[in-house]
Amino acid sequence: MLGTLVNLVVYLIVAGVIVGLLLYLVRISPVPEPWKGWLWFLVMAIAVLIVIYALLSLLGGGVGGIALPHFK
């Protein structure tokens, strides 16, 4: 169980770094403001879905068709 929690924490840290880099790229991009807000929202929505999937896979649930690691 401890190994599963360590894997989950590492997975969420890596996902957080990737989401942070995507948000940074959205912030510095030359995209006009209405689209920039929608891009920021899209990145955050995907990040929330990744966190929900990781927590569900920790409980043994989750969606089997998505190519994310399954924690046991």
Residue pairs with C-beta under 8 A, 6 or more apart in sequence:
4 58
4 71
4 72
5 58
7 69
7 71
8 54
8 58
8 71
11 54
11 69
11 71
12 51
12 54
15 47
15 50
15 51
15 54
16 47
19 43
19 44
19 46
19 47
19 50
22 43
23 40
23 43
23 44
26 36
26 39
26 40
26 43
27 36
27 40
29 36
29 39
31 39
50 68
53 62
53 63
53 66
53 68
54 68
54 71
56 62
56 63
57 68
57 69
57 70
57 71
58 71
60 72
62 68
62 70
